[in-house]
Amino acid sequence: MSKHFQKLENLFLESPLNKTLESEIKIDEGFAEIKFTRKDFMHNETYHIHPAYNFMALESAAFFAANSLIEDVSIFSKSFEVIYLKNSRSINYVAKAKFLEKSMGNYIISSELYDDNTNLISKAKAVYRRSKLSLNNIKNYE
């Protein structure tokens, strides 16, 4: 595994916000996968996974799939569109994101969230751009 991918994985795992997922992450070139288990506080009033965690998993996977392609600076979100397909009361989830194309400086990524029954419950399309923030200046990118 590339050192860059390992550093990005560490950056994800050490983030206080991402620690709420207690998840696993795997990053490869143009690809990221996040696995997590729903906790009691993650559901809404109907015991379906709350859309906030749905979005969080989709966006995090997309972000790291895009940043896997850029080794010097962090990226920033230009746009992120989510399509919620169905509710889920499952326990285990996996978000998968992959690079689609680079166009006019934009990195276009698709991400999908599946439940433990392998049902696609949501999908997203993200557009990211390079920032001026050096990855070496970001805490936990080590």
TAHU-V699292 format. One line per field, one symbol per residue. psi: psi as a letter, one per 40 degrees, with the letter a starting at -180 (. if undefined). A space follows every 50 residues. Layout:
psi: ???
//
This chain:
psi: iidddddddddddehddddddfiiihhaheiihhhihhideeiadefihh ddddddddddddddddedehediiiihdihhhhhdiiheidiihhhiihd ihhfehhhiiiihiaeefhhdiiihihiiiaehhdeehheg.
//
